[in-house]
């Protein structure tokens, strides 16, 4: 069973080398697909993205565990989505 960590230390006092992201995150988000799926051997439906697709657009947001399973760094995805919404908001505000 894969145990996911949904809490991550985000306190600015714990961080160094802080640089604001200038990448076009909206474009990266638009390259991702959202799926409904079940885990093999389970019946419960889930909604989410595939680590391999995320890795293609944001490699630092994915890591592989000792069993070779790719996992998503949820705080990285959250940051990506926040930046994408800001970019979209700026585009809407320009019109």
C-alpha positions as YAML, in Angstrom:
chain: A
units: angstrom
residues:
- id: 1
  name: UNK
  ca: [0.00, 0.00, 0.00]
- id: 2
  name: UNK
  ca: [1.26, 3.46, -0.88]
- id: 3
  name: UNK
  ca: [1.00, 5.97, 1.94]
- id: 4
  name: UNK
  ca: [0.75, 9.54, 0.78]
- id: 5
  name: UNK
  ca: [1.89, 12.55, 2.75]
- id: 6
  name: UNK
  ca: [-0.62, 15.39, 2.48]
- id: 7
  name: UNK
  ca: [1.11, 17.67, 4.96]
- id: 8
  name: UNK
  ca: [4.35, 19.40, 4.11]
- id: 9
  name: UNK
  ca: [6.34, 22.02, 5.99]
- id: 10
  name: UNK
  ca: [5.65, 25.27, 4.14]
- id: 11
  name: UNK
  ca: [6.85, 27.78, 6.73]
- id: 12
  name: UNK
  ca: [9.11, 30.42, 5.14]
- id: 13
  name: UNK
  ca: [11.39, 30.17, 8.20]
- id: 14
  name: UNK
  ca: [12.40, 26.67, 7.09]
- id: 15
  name: UNK
  ca: [13.40, 27.66, 3.55]
- id: 16
  name: UNK
  ca: [16.48, 29.04, 1.79]
- id: 17
  name: UNK
  ca: [17.16, 30.10, -1.80]
- id: 18
  name: UNK
  ca: [13.58, 31.29, -2.37]
- id: 19
  name: UNK
  ca: [13.00, 32.38, -5.99]
- id: 20
  name: UNK
  ca: [9.65, 33.28, -7.52]
- id: 21
  name: UNK
  ca: [8.74, 31.10, -10.51]
- id: 22
  name: UNK
  ca: [8.56, 32.82, -13.89]
- id: 23
  name: UNK
  ca: [7.67, 29.71, -15.91]
- id: 24
  name: UNK
  ca: [4.46, 29.56, -17.92]
- id: 25
  name: UNK
  ca: [2.59, 27.26, -15.54]
- id: 26
  name: UNK
  ca: [-0.75, 27.75, -17.30]
- id: 27
  name: UNK
  ca: [0.71, 26.13, -20.40]
- id: 28
  name: UNK
  ca: [2.05, 23.26, -18.29]
- id: 29
  name: UNK
  ca: [-1.30, 22.73, -16.57]
- id: 30
  name: UNK
  ca: [-2.99, 22.68, -19.98]
- id: 31
  name: UNK
  ca: [-0.72, 19.79, -21.00]
- id: 32
  name: UNK
  ca: [-2.05, 17.61, -18.17]
- id: 33
  name: UNK
  ca: [-5.12, 15.40, -18.33]
- id: 34
  name: UNK
  ca: [-7.44, 14.59, -15.45]
- id: 35
  name: UNK
  ca: [-8.68, 11.03, -15.13]
- id: 36
  name: UNK
  ca: [-11.17, 8.95, -13.22]
- id: 37
  name: UNK
  ca: [-9.66, 5.59, -12.27]
- id: 38
  name: UNK
  ca: [-9.48, 2.71, -9.80]
- id: 39
  name: UNK
  ca: [-6.30, 1.28, -8.33]
- id: 40
  name: UNK
  ca: [-5.55, -2.25, -9.45]
- id: 41
  name: UNK
  ca: [-7.43, -4.74, -7.29]
- id: 42
  name: UNK
  ca: [-9.64, -2.01, -5.76]
- id: 43
  name: UNK
  ca: [-13.15, -0.80, -6.59]
- id: 44
  name: UNK
  ca: [-13.13, 2.72, -5.15]
- id: 45
  name: UNK
  ca: [-13.04, 5.41, -7.85]
- id: 46
  name: UNK
  ca: [-10.52, 8.24, -7.70]
- id: 47
  name: UNK
  ca: [-9.90, 11.38, -9.74]
- id: 48
  name: UNK
  ca: [-6.41, 12.61, -10.46]
- id: 49
  name: UNK
  ca: [-3.46, 12.98, -12.78]
- id: 50
  name: UNK
  ca: [-0.77, 10.53, -13.85]
- id: 51
  name: UNK
  ca: [2.73, 10.96, -12.46]
- id: 52
  name: UNK
  ca: [4.29, 10.17, -15.84]
- id: 53
  name: UNK
  ca: [2.37, 13.00, -17.53]
- id: 54
  name: UNK
  ca: [3.28, 15.45, -14.75]
- id: 55
  name: UNK
  ca: [6.91, 14.36, -14.95]
- id: 56
  name: UNK
  ca: [6.97, 15.32, -18.64]
- id: 57
  name: UNK
  ca: [6.06, 18.96, -17.86]
- id: 58
  name: UNK
  ca: [7.33, 19.42, -14.28]
- id: 59
  name: UNK
  ca: [9.98, 16.78, -13.49]
- id: 60
  name: UNK
  ca: [10.76, 18.12, -10.00]
- id: 61
  name: UNK
  ca: [7.18, 17.39, -8.92]
- id: 62
  name: UNK
  ca: [7.62, 13.62, -9.30]
- id: 63
  name: UNK
  ca: [9.83, 11.10, -7.53]
- id: 64
  name: UNK
  ca: [10.19, 7.34, -7.57]
- id: 65
  name: UNK
  ca: [10.08, 5.22, -4.41]
- id: 66
  name: UNK
  ca: [12.19, 2.14, -3.67]
- id: 67
  name: UNK
  ca: [9.59, -0.08, -5.37]
- id: 68
  name: UNK
  ca: [9.81, 1.88, -8.63]
- id: 69
  name: UNK
  ca: [6.42, 3.56, -8.14]
- id: 70
  name: UNK
  ca: [6.22, 7.19, -9.25]
- id: 71
  name: UNK
  ca: [4.72, 9.54, -6.67]
- id: 72
  name: UNK
  ca: [3.63, 13.17, -6.95]
- id: 73
  name: UNK
  ca: [4.93, 15.90, -4.64]
- id: 74
  name: UNK
  ca: [1.56, 17.47, -3.84]
- id: 75
  name: UNK
  ca: [2.96, 20.84, -2.61]
- id: 76
  name: UNK
  ca: [4.74, 21.28, -5.96]
- id: 77
  name: UNK
  ca: [1.50, 20.65, -7.83]
- id: 78
  name: UNK
  ca: [-0.34, 23.08, -5.56]
- id: 79
  name: UNK
  ca: [2.26, 25.76, -6.32]
- id: 80
  name: UNK
  ca: [1.94, 25.04, -10.04]
- id: 81
  name: UNK
  ca: [-1.85, 25.42, -9.88]
- id: 82
  name: UNK
  ca: [-1.65, 28.67, -7.89]
- id: 83
  name: UNK
  ca: [0.74, 30.15, -10.47]
- id: 84
  name: UNK
  ca: [-1.48, 28.98, -13.34]
- id: 85
  name: UNK
  ca: [-4.54, 30.64, -11.78]
- id: 86
  name: UNK
  ca: [-2.56, 33.87, -11.32]
- id: 87
  name: UNK
  ca: [-1.52, 33.78, -14.98]
- id: 88
  name: UNK
  ca: [-5.11, 33.15, -16.08]
- id: 89
  name: UNK
  ca: [-6.36, 35.95, -13.83]
- id: 90
  name: UNK
  ca: [-3.82, 38.35, -15.38]
- id: 91
  name: UNK
  ca: [-4.96, 37.35, -18.89]
- id: 92
  name: UNK
  ca: [-8.60, 37.93, -17.99]
- id: 93
  name: UNK
  ca: [-7.73, 41.26, -16.36]
- id: 94
  name: UNK
  ca: [-5.97, 42.40, -19.54]
- id: 95
  name: UNK
  ca: [-9.17, 42.15, -21.59]
...
